[in-house]
Amino acid sequence: MVETDSLPPNWQLATIENAMAAIIDYRGKTPEKTTFGVPLVTAKIVKAGRIMPPDEYIAEEDYDAWMRRGMVHPGDVVVTTEAPLGEVAQLDERKVALAQRLIALRGKPDLVDNTFLRFSMQSAFVQDQLHARASGTTVLGIRQSELRKVELALPPLPEQRAIAAVLGALDDKIEVNRKTARVLEGIARAVFTSWFVDFDPVRRRAASHPGSAAPLPADLAALFPTRLVDSPIGEVPEGWRASALGEVIEIHDSKRIPLSSQERAARPGPFRYYGAAGIVDHVDAYLFDGTYLLLGEDGSVVDDAGCPVVQYVWGQFWVNNHAHVLTGTRGFSVEHLYLLAQGLNVKPFVTGAVQPKISQGNLKAIPIVLAPDPVNVAFGKVIAPLFARLKVAHDQSATLAALRDTLLPKLISGELRIAEAEKKIERLH
């Protein structure tokens, strides 16, 4: 806890109960959901300071009745109260409804800047209080009565706004990079679909079907045949054939080493430690150095569409035993493999009722349509610049996020003042 006498001059401690103009609690309610309408903000899509794209909705005509506990405003801060506890995000101008396990907070205008509130709720000072006041054995949760007792360290409003501006500018830059990376991957995916799914270059070369895609340069167009032919797997370009994933992948699983949570706790460091579905931790050493595709081996192996759980990763990192580590062969770049794998139907190759698994043998047996090697090599060269820019955007975001996470607790506690924080940011440019 922060003692009052340890705060900078003019700062004060205030409980959430005393600092909020509105506390809107939607815990314990389950709305009737639809496939379209007003987006529903659920606890599962409030992650890492952001509201992820919604996948649940309520009907427009049900909105007023559902939100009778209180209407949310742009700028309100939402906090998850359990499963998970303490995830925080801020609402924008979009009309949304709140689902269960969420509380919305709105600061008193003369006391709390809402954007500062968002960062304050993410700080270790507040997060530690949330967990200390939580209850439950299997799932930690916090009651509204306990949430109201959580304290905030509040500088004067002008300083709150300055702190929010510094941290918000970093978040804005991270979001720009995130959108840039998403656009770049989208372009690469569109090219992949054109070449390997819709066969646009072949259709364009066919005199009877010019196709809708933009024409390729002559040297690339010449790599494609002039017609599609029937095959046991459907219509494919002439000279292409049915194959299996094992023909185009190299598996590097022998280099993986799992570390228990206790071992990871004893070995903190800067290197990412990956599991089947994301970064699990950071450790003091790495096993891989380069660009790889991670594909879930057990646990998180298949998404709702039946496609594999994949991660495109690069740099120096560690992988546990829950993800296959792959690179390509026969001219397949890792980027090509990543785009291909995302669209594969792997459900028939998943085993295990309790713990889903894709074995190496089943992984290799997944069917694909294989183009001649020169086509695969050419595709890798076409998309390489897109993924190079994508990597730069991601790496910049990681640097900015690390700086934000370093500055946040120091600014929120008053240990670091605005002028010093701005100098640290300037050093990045």
N, C-alpha and C positions, 0 to 999 in steps of 0.2 A: 504494500500500500504506500501511497505517496502522502507524506505528512504535509500539513498546510505550511509549516515554517520552512519546508524545503522547496516550495514553489517560488518561481521568480516573482518580483514585486507586481502587484495588481492582478495576479492570477488567483483563482479561487477553486475550491472543491464544491461540487454540487451533485446531488443524487439525480438519477434519471427522472425520478418522480417530480422533483422540484424544477428540473431544467426543461421539461417537455411541455409543449402546448397541446400535444395529442399523443396518446398511446393507444394504437388500434390493434386489437388482439383477435386474430382469426383462428386461434388454436381450437381443435376439437370439432371443427366443422368440415364436412365433405360436400362439395357442391355437385350438382348434376352436370356432368361434363359432356361436351360436344366436340366435333371434329373441326369446327370453325366458330368464329364469333369473337368475343373479347378474350385476349390472351390471359391465361391463368398463371400467375407467378407462384410456383410451388417451391418448397424447401430444396428439392433436388436440383433446381436450375439456378439457385443462388450459390455461386462458386467464385472464389478468388477475387472478391470485390466486384463481380459482374453478374448481371442477369443473363444467363445463356438463352439461346433461342427457345421459345416455349413450344411444347408439343401437346398441350392441353388447353381447352377453351371452355367458356360458358356462353350460353346464348345471350345475345344482346338484350332480349326482352327480360331476361332474368337478372340483369346486372344490378339494378336499383334494389331489388329485394335481397339479393345476396350480400350486397355491401352495406346493409343497414347498420352494422356495427360501427361504421365510419368510412367515409370516402377518403381515399388516398389522394395526395397532391403531388405534382412533380417536385422532385427534391426530397421527398420523404425518404427516410432510411429504413430498409427492411432488415430484420435480424431473424435468423432461424433459431428456434427455441429447442429443437431436438432433431436428431437424425438427418444432418449433423447439427450440433450446437455451435452457435456463434459465427456462422457465415453471414457476411454483411454486404449489402449493395445499396445503390441509390436509384430511385425511380426517375425516369426521364419524362418527356412530354407525352409518351404513348399512354393511351387508356388501357389499364390493366385491372384485373381482379386479383385479390389475394386468396391463397388457399390455406389449408391447415398448417400448423407448425411454424407460422410466421407472425411477427409483431412489427408493425410500422411505427416509427418514431418521427415526431416533428418538433424541433426545438422552438422554445419561446423566441420570437423575433428579436427581442431586446437583450437576449442572453446567449443564444447559441446559433451559429451559422451551420446550416444543415450539411454542407459539404465537409466542414471541419468535423461535424458529428460522425459522418461516415468514416473518416480516417481515425477518429478517436475510438470508435467502436472496434476497429481492426487492431488497435494497439495492444501490446502485451499487457499493459496496465489494466485495460478493460477486460480483455479476454481471460486473464487470470482470475478476475473477479467473477466472471460468468461461470467458469468451471468450478470455482470454489463454492458458489451458491447453487450449483446444480445438484440434482438428485437422480437416483436410478442406478441399477447395477448393470443390466444389459445395455441399455441406451440412456445416455446422459441427457437430461432435459432441465429447463429452468422454468419455474412458475413466474407469472407476471408479478406477483407480490415480491419475489426475490429480485427480479430484474429491476424493479423500481428502486431498490436499495443500492444498485451499482453506482459508483461515483465516477464523475468526469472531472478532469483537470481542465479548467476553462480560463484561457487568457482573455483580455479585453477583445471585443468583437473585431476591431480593425486587425489585430494580430491573428485572430482565428481565420479571417478571410485571407490574410497574407499566407498563412501556413497552408490553407486549403488550395490557394492558387499555385503554390510551389509544387505540392504533391499532386494536384490535379493536372498540372502541365505535364508532369512525367507520365501520369496515367493516359493523358490525351495522346502523347507521342507513342506510347505502347499500343494504344488502340489503333492509331493510324498504321503502325507496322503490322498489326494483326490483320487489318483489312487488306493491306497491300499483299501480304502473304496469301490470304484467302483468294484474292483476285488472280494472283500468279498461278496458284495451284488450279484454279478454275479454268484458266486458259490452257494449261497443260492437259487437264482432263478433257477439255473440248477437242484438242488435237488428237488425243488418244482415241476418243470415241469416233472421231471422223475416220481415222486410219483403220482401227482394229475392230470396230463394232459396226459402223454404218458402211464401211468400205467406200467412202466417198471418192478417193483417188481412182479406184477401179471404175466406179460408175461414171466418173467424169471422162475417163478414157474410152468408155464404151460409146460408140457413135449414137446409139439409140437412147442413151440416158446421160445427159451432160452432168447431172448432179447439182446439188445446191451449194456445196462448199466452195470456197475460193480456190482457184487453180494453184497447183504447186509449181515451183520452179521446174524447168525441164529435166534437170538431173534427178530430182526426187520423183517426179512423175514417172520417169522411165523405169523406176524400181518396181512399179506395180503392173500387174497383167491388165489386159484389156477386157476381161470378161469374168463373170462369176460362174461357178459350176456347182452342180448338186453333189452332195457328199453325205455319208451316214450321219454327219452332225449338222446338216443343213447346208444352205448356200454359202460358199466360201470363195475367195479369189482363187483363180487357177494357180496351181503350184503351192498353195498353202495346204496344211494338213492337220488332222487331229493329233494331239500329243497330250502330254501330262506335265504338270508343274515340275516334276523331278528332272525333266530334261533341261530346264532353264535356270535351276537354282543350285547354289552351293550352300551347304548347311554348316554353320560354325558352332554348333551346340557344344562341342567338346571343350570349348574355352570358357563356358559359363561356370560360375561358382556361386551357389546361394549363400547368403549370410543371414543369420538369425537376427531378430530385432535387437537382441542383447549385443551381438557382435557389431551391428551397425552403430549402436549407441556408443560403443567403445572406440569406434573408428570414424568420428565425424571428419568431413573434409569437403572439398569443392566439386567432387566428381559425381555425376548423376548415377543413381542406382535404379535400374529399370526392372519392372515386373511385366506381367502380361499386358497390362492396360495403361501404363503410365509410369511416371517417376515415383518411386516408393520412398526414396531417401537420398542422402548425399554422403559419400564416404571418402576416405583418404587415398584411394588408389583407383586405377582403372584396368579393365581387361581388354577393351577394344579401343582402337584409335582409327577413325575413318568414317565412312558412310555406309549404313546398313539398314536393312528392313527387319523389324521385329514383328513376328506374327505369333499371337497367343497360342501356347501349347496346351496349357491346362488352366482351369478356372475361367478366366475371361477369354473365350476363344471365338465366339460368334455373336454378331449383333442381331437386332430384331429382323433385319432383312435376310438373314442367313449368310451374310458375308463375314469374313474373318476380321478379328480385331488386329489392326496393324498399326505400326508406328514407324515413321521415317525419321531416323536419328543420325547424328553425325557428331564428330569431335571425339573426346576421350570420355568413356563411360564404363559402367559395370552393368552386367545383366545377370539376373538370377536364373533359376531353372524353369521358369514359367513361360518363357517366350523363346520361340525358335529365332535364331540369328541367321539372316540370309543375305547373300549377294547373288548377282546374276551371272549366267554363263551364256554362251552362244550369242554374244552381242547385246544381251540384256543389261542395261544400266540399272542401278538400284532404283532410280527414279521411275523407269519403265516398269520394273517389278512392283513398285509401290502402287502405281496406277492400275496395273493389271490385277493385283491381289485384292484391291478394294471392291472389285466387282465380281469376284468368284463366289459361287454358291458352294459353301463347304459343309452345310448341314448334314448331307449324307455321309460325310467323312468324320463326323464328331462321334466319339464313343464316351461311355461313362454316364450313368444316370445321375449320380450324386455330384461327381466332379467331372464336368465336360473336358474332353481331351482330344487333341489332334496329334496323333503319333507321327513320327518321321515317315513311316511307311504310307500312312494315309495322306500325309501332306504331299508326298511325291506323286500320288495317284490322282490328284485332282485334275480333271480334264481341262485342256486349253486348246485354242486354235493357234497354231504356230506358223508365223510368217517366215520367209527365207531370211537368213542371217543379215544380208545387206539392208533389208527393211528395218530390222530391229536396231542395227547400228546407227542408221540414219535417224531414226526416231529419237534415240538417246542424244544425238548431237543437237537435234531441233529443240528439245526441252531442257537441255543442260543450262542455257542462260537463264531460263525462267526459275529453275530451282536454285541456281547460284544467287539470284536476287532474293529469292525466298529465304535462303539461309541467312543472308545479311540482315534481312528484316527481323528474323527470329533472334539472331544473336544480339542485335541492337536492343530489342525488347528485353532480353535477359539481362543485359547490362543496366538498362534503365530500371527494371524491376528490382534488381539488387540494390541500386542506389536508393530507390524509393523505400525499400524495406529497411535500409540502414538509417535513412533520415527520419522516417515516420516516428519511431519511439522517442528519438531525441528531440524532435520538434514538438511532439504532443506533450512531453514532460517538461519542456522548457530548457533542457540541457543544451540544445543547440538553437541559436537564434537565426532569424530569416537571412540576414546578410551572409552569415557563414554558410548556410545551406545553398544559397545562390552561387557562392564561389565554387562550391563542390560541383554544382551542375555545370557551371561554365567550363570546368576542366575537361568535360566530356567532348566539348566542341573543338 
